[in-house]
Amino acid sequence: MANFSIRIDPELKKKMDSLKHLNWSEIIRKAIRSEIRNETEINKAKAVLLNEKIRKIAPENFSSVEVIRKFREERH
């Protein structure tokens, strides 16, 4: 595992020292994982919103089958 250093104020360190039964490394790892997960979800949500914003509704008589057929015929 990689090492990661942080600075905390003396008051916080005292409080952490008073709770020696807690695994602070694991608590911090979980918090970092959670933050990464939250940011990833936010980015996914933004992508979905952007997709919805730029999405265009096809004309009423539009046939994707015809468009695909046309492109395939032009290709060969």
Wavefront OBJ file of the C-alpha trace (Angstrom):
o trace
v 0.000 0.000 0.000
v 1.087 3.559 -0.641
v 1.608 6.020 2.187
v -0.281 9.293 2.322
v 0.441 12.055 4.828
v -1.937 14.728 6.070
v -1.623 17.549 8.555
v -4.192 17.994 11.301
v -4.446 20.540 14.055
v -3.295 19.601 17.573
v -6.834 19.668 18.992
v -8.044 17.128 16.441
v -5.000 14.940 17.142
v -5.837 14.975 20.874
v -9.377 13.850 20.150
v -8.125 11.105 17.857
v -5.648 9.954 20.518
v -8.477 9.711 23.040
v -10.200 7.235 20.716
v -7.328 4.799 20.255
v -9.675 1.861 19.660
v -10.577 3.302 16.244
v -8.560 2.423 13.155
v -8.047 5.918 11.764
v -6.299 4.665 8.646
v -9.307 2.559 7.717
v -11.715 5.401 8.521
v -9.752 7.738 6.244
v -9.576 5.105 3.462
v -13.352 4.687 3.639
v -13.875 8.457 3.540
v -11.630 8.772 0.478
v -13.439 5.892 -1.288
v -16.771 7.482 -0.465
v -15.688 10.869 -1.818
v -14.402 9.297 -5.035
v -17.677 7.381 -5.424
v -19.690 10.582 -4.841
v -17.654 12.537 -7.385
v -18.002 9.721 -9.908
v -21.767 9.655 -9.408
v -21.946 13.438 -9.739
v -19.989 13.227 -13.002
v -22.344 10.513 -14.288
v -25.360 12.609 -13.332
v -23.896 15.641 -15.112
v -23.257 13.521 -18.211
v -26.854 12.263 -18.212
v -28.200 15.810 -17.825
v -25.969 17.055 -20.614
v -27.063 14.168 -22.836
v -30.722 14.968 -22.169
v -30.094 18.644 -22.878
v -28.485 18.070 -26.287
v -30.622 15.126 -27.343
v -32.757 15.818 -30.377
v -36.135 14.296 -31.049
v -36.348 12.589 -34.421
v -38.847 13.916 -36.956
v -42.238 12.217 -36.970
v -41.676 10.072 -40.085
v -38.014 9.279 -39.402
v -36.908 5.681 -39.989
v -33.539 4.698 -38.606
v -33.773 1.460 -40.618
v -33.799 3.443 -43.849
v -30.831 5.558 -42.777
v -28.788 2.506 -41.819
v -29.672 0.784 -45.087
v -28.642 3.888 -47.047
v -25.254 4.080 -45.302
v -24.599 0.379 -45.838
v -25.437 0.623 -49.527
v -23.177 3.662 -49.973
v -20.339 1.856 -48.222
v -20.315 -1.083 -50.679
l 1 2 3 4 5 6 7 8 9 10 11 12 13 14 15 16 17 18 19 20 21 22 23 24 25 26 27 28 29 30 31 32 33 34 35 36 37 38 39 40 41 42 43 44 45 46 47 48 49 50 51 52 53 54 55 56 57 58 59 60 61 62 63 64 65 66 67 68 69 70 71 72 73 74 75 76
